[in-house]
Amino acid sequence: MAQHFLLSAEARNLSLIKIAKMNDFQAIATFRQVRWFETKGNPVCPCCGSGGKIYFIASRKQFKCKECASFFSVTSGTIFHGHKLPLQTILMAICIFVNAAKGISALQLSRVSRDLDVQYKTAWVLLHKIRESLMDYDSLRPFQGVVEMDGVYVNGYIRPKNRLEKRIDRRKAYKPNKRVVISLRQRNEFGIGANRTRTFILRSENPIELSRIAHRFIARGSEVHTDENIGYSNFIAHYDHRVVNHAVEYCGINGENNNQSESYNSRFRRLQYGQCHKLGTLYLSNYANEIAYREDTRRFNNGFIFRDILKKCLDSGISNEFCGYWQGNHRVAERLGI
């Protein structure tokens, strides 16, 4: 039997102990190497963009630009702008986030990091800032080749009443918070698995929204695999639509299946049931995209994923939704559709 990738030596080249043993200047050096990789760690002023005549003030652990006389740190203008945590704590939080194959809840992170004086509120915002940096808003490169689509429903459970005479038919009950997470996955051209994933939050698997997603993100003429849900019935007009009837089989006689989307659904369920237990609709898109990122990087070692996430965090601007969250700066509406 083949060894699982996470058990192999290639999967782990990042040590939490090494991060915990870092001093302040080593942590700053780590941020510098990742944020200013193009300049080999030499800082660039976020105010004026100057890369020369920048001085490091060791007592303040900040830089000063001689061109515009502004002070800045390794996190200025990033998603961690204005943080009050030690840099080692942020690095350890990202490391724990990376090593959690099924995701991690803010409560568990605060428990793991209790010795670092991280409270639940701090852990919640920190995790959501990391998830926010993983969101890809600008990529419109179409999916092509063999593409799979499927949906997984959340927040549709209604607890039955204790007395039999008070129970209702929960299949017909109105569920205002019920949502479906649609996963769009592109299979690898060579080998097994998928290399690209994109997620969407809908109220139901209706033909209008599903067709809109397909026309926006899937190249015409691609081979699209779905299940027997009637919401995908319109795909035949523009795509080579292959359908697998899950009531009869998991894989059709000609190889039609949506196993990669089912793999996404399985990992998402493990995040929902095993970690967070309850996912609200307001930030459901962030959780869905986190699992998409974990699926796409499942064959990379944890050191590469750590550097990639840290790079995304440092490349992201100041968060409009989580900067000052506990002071009342909340998201006002959920993200639905495309």
N, C-alpha and C positions, 0 to 999 in steps of 0.2 A: 504494500500500500504506500502510495506517495506521501511524503511528509507535507504537512500544511505549511504554507509560505510563512505565516507568523511564527512558526516554530524553528525556522531556518536561521542560520547566522546572518544571511544577507538581509533579513528583515529588520535587524536592530544594529544600529551604529550610533545611537544617541543614548546618553546616560543621564538620568535625572540627578544622580549623585554629583556628577561633574558640574552641573548647573548650580546645584545647591552650594558647592564649594567655591563658586566664583566670588571675587571681591567686586567692589563697585566699578573699578576701572576695567576689569575683564568683561563685565557685563556691558559697559559702554562700548568697548572694542567690538563685541559681538554685534551690537546694534549698528555700529558704524560700518562694519564689513558687509552687512546685509543691506542697509539702507542706501549707502553710497558705493555700491559694488562697482559701478561704471568708473568711478574715480579712485578705485582701490582703497576705499575707506576714508579718503580725504573729504571733509565736510563741505557741503554746499549750502549757502545761506537760503533758507526758505522765504525770506522777505524780498531780497533783491536778486537772488539767483547767482550771486558771485561765488566763485570757488577759490579765490585767492585772498591772501591777507586775512585769514581767520585764525583767531587765537583761542586756545583752550584754557579756561580758568579752572584750575584743579580744585580750588576751595569751594566753588559753586557747582562744579561738574557741568558747566555750560560752556558754550562757545560765544565769541564776540566777533562780529563782522566789522572790519575797519571801514568798509565802503558805506554802509548805512547805519553803523553804530548800534545795531540791534543784537540782543542776546537770544540765543536759542539752544535747545538741547537736542538729543538724538531722537526725541519723540515729538518735537514741535511741528505742528501742522499735519500730524498723522492722526490715526484713529485713537491713539493713546494720548493725544494732546491734553495737557492739564491733569495728568494722572497724579495720584498721591502715593502710589505703590512703589516699592523698590523695583529696580529693573530685573533683579533676580526673580522676584515673585511673578512678574509678567512672563519671563522665560519659562519658569517652572509650570505656570498655568498652561502655556501653549504646549509644553512637552506632555503634560497629563492629558490634554485635549487630543493630542496626536495618538498617544498610546491607547486611548479608549476606543476600541474597534467598533463598539456599538453606540458611541456618543457618551456624554457624561452630563449629569444634571448639575445645576448650581448648588444644590444641597450637598451632593457628594463632593464636589470640588471644595466647598467651604469646609467640609469635614476633613478631607485629605489635607487641606492647607491650614488647618486650625492653628498649627504651631507658627504660622506666618502672619497671624492676626488678620486673616481674610474673613470677613463676615459674609452672610448669605447675600445681602444686597450688592456688595462689591463683586462677589463671584458671579451673580446673575448678569450684571452689566458687562463684566469682563468677557464672559462667554458669548454674549450677544454681539459685542463688538467684534469678536473673532469671527462669528458666523456672518456678520454684516460684511466683513472684508472678503468673504468667499463668494458673495453674490456677483454674478457677471451680468451687467445690464447692457453692455454695448455690443457684445458678440452676436452678429447676425449671420455668421457663416452657416450655410444650410447643412442640415444632416443629409447624408447621401449613402449610397450603397444599400446595405441591409439595415433597416431601422425597425425598432420595436416600440410599441406603445401599450400602456396598461394603466389602470387606476387602482388606488387603495383608499378605502373610505375610513374616515376618522370622525369622532365626536357624534356618532349616531346611536349611542347606547342609551336606552331608557330603563331605569331600574324598575322592575316589576313591584307592584304593591304587595303588601303582606297578605291581605285578604283576597281570596280568589274572586269574590264578587266585584271587587274594585279594579281588577286588572283589565287592561285594554289590549287590543290587537296592536302591538308595537310596530308592525310592518306598515300600518296605515296611519300611524301617528305623525304629527307634524314635528319635524326636527330642525329648528332654525339654525343650529350650529353645525349641522352635518356638512362635511366637505369631502371632496375627493382629490387626492394628490395624483396628478397625471405625470408619469415618467416617460420621457422620450429618450431612447437610448440607441446609439449607433454602434453596431458590432465592429469588432476588429477586422481589418481586411485580411490579416493572416493570424491564424491561431484562434483561441477561444476568448470569450469575454467581450466587454464593450470598452470603448475608449472615450466616449463623450456622453454626457447625461445632462438633460435639462428638465426642470420640473415646473408644473403649473398647478395652481389651486383653483378648482371649479366647485360649483354647487352640486353638479351632477355630470355624468358622462353623456351630455346631450350632443346631437350631431352638429349643431351650429358652432359651438365653441371648439369641439374637437376638429372640425374641418378648418376653422380659422387658425388653429395651432398648426395643423399639418401644412396648410398653404403658406404660412409665414416661415416655417422653420425646416420643412422637408423639401428637397429638390424634386421637381417633377420627374416622374418615371422611376423613382426609387422603389425598392422592394420593401413593403411595409408589412410587418407581422403583428397581428392583434388577436384578441380572443373573439368570441362569438357575440359580444355586446352589439346591439343594433346601432349604437352611437357611431360606430366606425363604418357603417354600411355605405356611406357616400365616398369612401376612399377609392373605390374601384374605378371611378371616372378619371382619376389623375395619376394613380399609382398601381404598381403590380401588387395588389392586395392579397396577402395570404392569411387565412383564418384557421385557427385551431379551436376546436370545440372542447372546452375543458370538462364538459359534462360526460364526454366519451373518452378523451385521451389527453395526455400532456404534450404530445408531439405528433404531428400529422404524418401520414405515410410519405409525404414529399419533403419532410423536414421542417414544415411550418411550426413555429413555436414562438413564444415571447418569454423565454426563460430568463433573459437578462433583465427584463422589467420585473419579473417575478422575484429575481434576486434582490433588486432594489426594494420591492415591497417587503420582503422578509427582513432586511436590515432596518427598514423604517419601523416595522412592528417591534423590533427589539429595542429600538430607541424609545418608542412609545410605552411599551409594557415593562421593559426592564430597567429604564433609567428615569424618564420624565413622568411616566404614569398617566399624565394628563396634559394634552397640548391644546392651548387656546387657539382660536381662529386668527387673532390679531397678528401673531408672529409665526404662524404655521409655515409660511413660505421660507422663513429662515431655517427652520428645522428640516424642511424637505430638501433645501439646497445643500445643507450640511451633509446629509446622507448621500446626495448625488456626488459631492466632492469625495467622500470616503470611498464610494464605489469606484470612481475613476482612478483613485490613487491606491487601490488595494494591493497592487503588486510593486509598490515603491517602498523603500526602506524608510524607517521613521525619521532618520536624519534628514533625508531629502524633503519629506513632508513638513518637518519642522521648519526648515529654512524657507520653503515655499510659502507656508502660512505666515511666517514672520515678515517675509517680503511683501506679501499682499497687505498685511496690516500697516506696514510702514509706507506703502504706496497709496493707501487709501487716505482721503482727506478727513477732516474732523467730522465725526458722526453727527448728523442732524437729528437723529432719533434717540441716541443713547448718551450723548453729552448733556449732562444735567437731567438725566431721567428721573432721579428721585427728588428733583426739585420741580417736577411737573411737566417736563418736556417729553410727552408721550406721542406715539404714533396714533393718528386719529382714525385711520381706516385700514382694513386688511387689504392685502394684495390679491386680486382675483384676475383670472384670465391671463392674457399675454401682456 
